[in-house]
Amino acid sequence: MAFQDQFSYHGPTRLLMGQGSVGNMSDLLKEKDLKKALIVTDQGLVDAGLVGRITALLEQSGISHSTYAGVAPNPPIQNVLDCTAHYQREGCDHLIAIGGGSSMDVAKTSGVLITNGGEISDYFIGTGGPVKNRIPYLLCVATTYGTASEVTPFAVITDENKYKAAVAGPNIIPDVGILDADMAVALPRPIAAATGMDALTHAIESYVSLASNPVSEGMALHAIRLIAQNLRQAAFSDHNHEATQNMLVASTMAGFAFSQTRLGNVHAMSHPVSGHYGVPHGVANAILLTRVMDFNRYACPGKFADIAVAMGEDVVGLSDVDAAMLSVEAVENLGGDVGIPNTLSEAGVDSDGIQVLAEDTMKSGNVVVNPRKTTIEDVIALYEEAM
Ligand SMILES: [Fe+2]
């Protein structure tokens, strides 16, 4: 421990984990005497029948519900306004997010407006103030294994300038997260790959963060191990409940870890890429991850050597510097195996936009905890390398 000699750990979300665990959700809602849920989700999950499973459970328990299914990828502020209006119009008293980070983040930020009022930009990190009042009771059902928004104090929304702005604080941490393989086992391979690589990015960035601590490091390292052992199977084998469950748990552990430590240059650089070019968050991260690992590895070779071991590499007899290189190769191999594009140009990014992307990157609070000191020139060089 160097960057911070004192640390605290705050992870209040109650988790229900394991295949079939979604069946226990109504007991928790009844315990709180909740009467009417607003389900926050996207149309794809309604069409896939996953939302219907939840509404059936609610109906069996006599809990009313209404559904806002307008969540878009990289959700814009308008989603938050529409969701908030829907909640108020329908007289709901709690939120159930079903989906990945987009649905959960719309639920969190709508919750902020419901109990705090004002505009969502009043709460953006950097330009706004803190979220003073606790959001309504929020239960999150994960259908991907990426953002871990079910346990984090963060929500990311895309503003009118295509900047991905974050709202954060203990008052937006969800009350309950449900990690049930049944809800994620049919994830299409590209989404499984992208969200799994997002979770790996969380774990790696948290592990090497200047703000890491022994608790976060333990969670991050085991998350890396679980992802290395399960992502390929979860993405490629049909209805593999065991691999899916391990990925859900790994994602959440990585979320607990980065809730304590923030992230690093990969997320600082990937948010502008998604905001300006609509590249899925996990894809943008996966493309940038190996480049940023290579940039960072001399700053803390011992930690990258640990990552190589967690990824399953044999480092016996190697120096930390050489073992660190194996961590980069192992991540590159995993991304390639699950079908992530190699370059930002393949993902639709235009090199003319690098200056704007780099300026947005430097606004991120993640750059200051990146283990290697980073200038805007470094960021431009990393984007150019990834094109
Ligand atoms: Fe992420």
Boltz pocket constraint, residues with backbone or C-beta under 6 A from the ligand:
constraints:
  - pocket:
      binder: B
      contacts: [[A, 146], [A, 147], [A, 198], [A, 201], [A, 202], [A, 267], [A, 281], [A, 285]]
      max_distance: 6.0
